[in-house]
Amino acid sequence: MDFRITEDQKALRRGMRDLLTARFGPEDLREAAAPPGPQTPPHGLDRGLWRELGKAGLFALRLPEDEGGAGAGLPEAVLVFEEAGRALLPGPLVATHLAAGTVPDAADGSRVVTALDLPQEPGAGEGPPAAAGTAPGGLVEHLDGADDVLVLGPARVRVLPPAALDADPLSSVDPLTPLHRLRARPGTGLGEGGQWRPGARRLRREAALLTAALQLGSAGRTVELAVEHARSRRQFGRPIGSFQAVQHLCAGMLGRSETARSVVYAAAVSEDEAETAAAALRADEAAVRNARDCLQVFGGMGFTWEAEVHLHLKRAWLRAEQWMTAVTAEEELAHALQRDT
């Protein structure tokens, strides 16, 4: 079996990179993340860009061709989401992609879909979660800018309008990812409506893998930024990249990024839950630690609004708490090891 990326997959990845370079390059990222002020509007989703992403096939990529999609698989989705992570593209990309076959007009980017991942409940059957309306701590990104909410229970999924969620705004470490927290008082949180359907387990696994792909793209981008800065920044009459300490930082970043890439790509091919857990762990570690090391290479400049490094760290922190946290991934791997022994 040949696991190398095909020419068609390379063209798909190149096309997405070209689109994002033209529509959401580093300058656009910094402008979007600038603190709101008298001359700067509050942060919000760019609906025009969202529709362009839909036309490019980001959301409909895995839909059958007779439904307007490209009939691609998870490996192709991972490649384009890696590019989205490299550009630090904001918005509920994963949720809208997963909802493309369920929510009308989500596939072409006409509607924005966010998601609410309800806590798993031990012993839950195939029905809806018994305490769905009182899920403590449920976080939803871009709730104000969304048209629909994909709600994932322990086993089933349904779609609700944003107004059906009783949620409060929450301060977010990432300026481009506004958050809301579902209220935990009994009898509040989720409104009625929306038919429960099976498939939450599969969607949750795919969401974790696509989020890992976003983290992988961010990890690769911070390697690029660190190496570029180490080559151009001069101290004591020579580039700082000539100093061994900086070289070791960059080498460690590259090692983490490439290790994570192999694990994420493998999980995309196998669609195995344990391998997805390993991918989430590796990608989260690579994104967070690479962003931290990149800040070390940049020094104090990395914390300024003129640089994008700190934005990668903030987004990496946030993504690491979405869909599959380190604790959940470690438990999944432990169960897999027990099953195999």
TIDRENKOL-205409 format. One line per 5 residues: number of its first residue (from 1); their letters; for each residue x, y, z of C-alpha. Coordinates in steps of 0.2 Angstrom, whole numbers. Layout:
% TIDRENKOL-205409
NUM = a = X,Y,Z  ... $
This chain:
% TIDRENKOL-205409
1 = mdfri = 0,0,0  7,17,-5  4,30,9  13,44,-1  3,60,-5 $
6 = tedqk = -4,59,-23  -3,72,-36  -21,76,-34  -19,78,-16  -4,90,-18 $
11 = alrrg = -15,100,-30  -29,101,-18  -17,107,-4  -9,119,-15  -26,127,-21 $
16 = mrdll = -31,129,-3  -15,138,1  -16,149,-14  -34,154,-9  -29,158,9 $
21 = tarfg = -13,167,4  -24,178,-7  -39,181,5  -32,178,23  -13,181,23 $
26 = pedlr = -3,187,38  -8,205,36  -26,200,36  -24,190,51  -16,204,61 $
31 = eaaap = -29,216,55  -43,204,60  -35,201,77  -32,220,81  -41,225,97 $
36 = pgpqt = -57,234,93  -57,252,94  -65,268,87  -58,264,70  -58,245,72 $
41 = pphgl = -75,236,72  -78,221,84  -72,204,78  -84,194,68  -84,181,54 $
46 = drglw = -81,187,36  -96,180,27  -88,184,11  -73,173,14  -84,160,22 $
51 = relgk = -94,158,5  -77,158,-4  -72,143,7  -88,135,3  -86,138,-16 $
56 = aglfa = -68,131,-15  -76,115,-7  -69,116,10  -86,111,18  -93,99,5 $
61 = lrlpe = -76,90,1  -82,74,8  -100,74,2  -104,62,-13  -103,70,-30 $
66 = degga = -122,68,-33  -124,79,-18  -113,93,-24  -97,87,-15  -80,80,-21 $
71 = gaglp = -82,63,-15  -66,64,-5  -61,56,11  -53,61,28  -35,61,21 $
76 = eavlv = -40,75,9  -50,84,22  -35,83,34  -24,91,20  -35,106,18 $
81 = feeag = -38,109,36  -19,108,39  -18,123,27  -32,132,37  -23,129,53 $
86 = rallp = -7,136,45  -16,152,40  -24,153,58  -41,155,49  -55,159,61 $
91 = gplva = -72,152,62  -81,136,66  -73,127,52  -74,109,59  -92,111,64 $
96 = thlaa = -98,118,47  -88,104,38  -96,91,49  -114,98,46  -112,100,27 $
101 = gtvpd = -123,85,24  -136,89,37  -139,107,37  -145,115,21  -133,128,13 $
106 = aadgs = -119,124,25  -109,115,11  -108,131,0  -104,142,15  -121,151,15 $
111 = rvvta = -124,146,33  -112,145,47  -113,131,59  -105,130,76  -105,115,88 $
116 = ldlpq = -109,111,106  -100,95,112  -110,89,127  -101,79,141  -101,60,139 $
121 = epgag = -112,52,152  -107,34,158  -120,21,154  -129,32,141  -138,22,128 $
126 = egppa = -143,26,110  -155,39,115  -153,58,119  -143,63,135  -154,63,150 $
131 = aagta = -147,79,156  -144,88,140  -152,104,147  -140,105,161  -124,101,153 $
136 = pgglv = -111,110,164  -97,120,156  -102,117,138  -92,130,127  -98,136,110 $
141 = ehldg = -87,146,98  -94,160,87  -112,158,94  -117,176,89  -111,173,71 $
146 = addvl = -118,156,68  -134,152,60  -136,134,67  -128,124,82  -123,106,79 $
151 = vlgpa = -127,98,96  -117,81,100  -124,71,114  -116,55,120  -123,45,105 $
156 = rvrvl = -134,56,95  -134,73,87  -146,86,83  -147,104,75  -153,119,85 $
161 = ppaal = -155,137,81  -143,148,92  -157,156,101  -161,139,108  -146,139,119 $
166 = dadpl = -146,148,135  -128,154,136  -117,168,143  -102,176,134  -86,171,140 $
171 = ssvdp = -69,180,139  -58,170,126  -39,169,126  -40,170,107  -46,187,101 $
176 = ltplh = -53,178,85  -63,165,94  -77,172,104  -84,160,116  -101,157,125 $
181 = rlrar = -103,145,140  -119,135,142  -128,139,158  -128,124,171  -144,128,181 $
186 = pgtgl = -156,114,180  -169,116,167  -160,128,157  -146,128,144  -154,119,129 $
191 = geggq = -171,123,121  -183,110,114  -183,106,95  -172,97,83  -173,79,80 $
196 = wrpga = -160,67,88  -150,57,75  -137,43,77  -119,47,73  -112,57,87 $
201 = rrlrr = -98,45,91  -91,46,73  -93,65,71  -84,67,88  -69,57,82 $
206 = eaall = -69,66,65  -70,83,74  -55,78,85  -45,73,69  -49,88,59 $
211 = taalq = -44,99,75  -28,90,76  -25,94,57  -28,113,62  -15,111,76 $
216 = lgsag = -3,103,64  -4,117,52  -1,130,66  14,119,72  21,119,54 $
221 = rtvel = 19,138,52  28,142,68  43,132,62  43,143,47  42,159,57 $
226 = aveha = 55,154,69  67,149,55  64,165,45  67,176,60  83,166,65 $
231 = rsrrq = 90,169,48  86,188,47  88,194,65  106,198,68  115,200,85 $
236 = fgrpi = 133,202,89  136,204,70  128,188,64  111,179,62  104,173,78 $
241 = gsfqa = 102,156,69  120,153,70  119,151,89  117,133,94  104,137,107 $
246 = vqhlc = 93,144,93  97,130,82  91,117,95  75,126,97  71,126,79 $
251 = agmlg = 77,108,77  65,103,91  51,112,83  53,103,67  55,86,75 $
256 = rseta = 38,89,84  29,95,69  35,80,58  31,67,71  14,75,73 $
261 = rsvvy = 11,75,54  15,56,52  3,52,66  -11,63,60  -10,57,42 $
266 = aaavs = -10,39,48  -26,42,59  -34,50,43  -31,34,33  -36,21,47 $
271 = edeae = -50,31,55  -46,22,71  -51,29,88  -35,25,96  -24,32,82 $
276 = taaaa = -35,48,82  -32,50,101  -13,49,97  -15,61,83  -24,74,95 $
281 = lrade = -10,72,108  4,74,96  -4,88,87  -9,98,102  9,96,110 $
286 = aavrn = 17,101,93  6,117,91  8,123,109  26,119,112  31,125,95 $
291 = ardcl = 22,142,97  31,144,114  48,140,107  44,152,92  41,165,105 $
296 = qvfgg = 58,161,112  66,164,95  57,180,92  60,187,110  49,201,115 $
301 = mgftw = 44,205,97  33,189,97  21,196,110  18,212,100  2,214,89 $
306 = eaevh = 14,216,74  19,198,75  7,183,73  17,171,85  7,175,100 $
311 = lhlkr = -10,172,90  -4,154,86  0,151,105  -17,157,110  -27,147,97 $
316 = awlra = -17,132,101  -21,133,119  -40,135,114  -40,120,102  -31,109,114 $
321 = eqwmt = -47,110,125  -59,106,111  -67,89,106  -53,78,113  -43,85,128 $
326 = avtae = -26,77,133  -35,67,147  -48,60,136  -35,55,123  -24,47,136 $
331 = eelah = -39,37,143  -43,31,125  -26,25,122  -25,16,139  -41,7,135 $
336 = alqrd = -34,3,118  -19,-5,125  -29,-15,138  -40,-22,123  -24,-27,114 $
341 = t = -16,-36,128 $
